[in-house]
Amino acid sequence: MHRFRITTFLFSLACLFLSVSSLKAQNWQQWMERGSRYESQGQVTQALSCYDSAIRIEPQKAQAYFNRANIRYQTNKKTLALVDLNKCLLLDTSFAEAYFNRALVHHELSNDAFALADIKCYLRFDSTNTESLLLSAEILERMGDARGAAKVLQGYLNNKPEDLNASVRYARCLRISEQYLEAELYLNQCLKRFPDAMVLYETRAVNYHAAGQYQSAINDYGMCILLQANNPALFAARAASKTELGTWQEAIDDYNSAIHLDSLNGNYYMERALLKLQQDDFERAEMDLNQALKYRCDDLRYAFMARGLVRFNQKKGTLACSDWDKAAMMGSVEAAEYLDRFCKKTEPHE
């Protein structure tokens, strides 16, 4: 989680021995000093009141709005924090920290276009700040600009090559932007520095699969499974590569292992059912699709369509039409075509 930056003025005190409670605040600087002391003690309500007083006395001081925005952010009043940061930057367009904080608030409010504009403004003041580069990459990733995020992360990793998490993010962005060879070469370099980091093998396996290098993906998943034999997602991922390679029975074996480890995951049943369907094993395919629907796989629409197809091939026309009708209502064009072709007659296919 990103740290919400807090910067405060350093004020000289008339008497260093006065406590916060005994300080007689008469001008905005004194209210600011009292607020910062309350803030450092975690007394945010009192700090907010002090910053309010400072702003009432002197409403043209950017720092007061900045400090109040910090308190409002800490108390989860992000929209109000945004209002204060807007005022702060209206009064002082060179207030670098305010750009960072406003970018963070915009990002957390899902205003990513505004967040990106603000973080770019901040980076003009400090182009190498690591926290800002990571936030910039995060914003770009969420906006779907994987290539842009990769470029930012590359700059970050030039200064922080030991950051394993950032390395994985960089490789993932390269893959998403279909720079498969670049991702592979980078991951190979990382594995020389982090030979025991299984996350790099898994990341490389995903990249191999995306690049169509299914056997290489299978090899890397196998390496991961050796050390994480209780991870069902690894078996399912390897099964997907085996499916693409055409070794269906081996893929089924991996889905069997995934289901043994996580019997409530509807997606595993769904994928195994499709392989059974390819083998014309309609009875077992239907059983798996029943489980996929029971445990609510990610694509219910496709599961209903597929079960309709299985049932149709088992001469269960009425049940098939019922499944296709459900899938069509969910938006399946394929199911709608089956409905129109096979289920609009007086008697459904039996």
Summary of the structure (lengths in Angstrom):
residues: 350
radius of gyration: 29.1
end to end distance: 58.6
largest distance: 96.1
contacts: 1140
relative contact order: 0.04
helix: 72%
strand: 0%
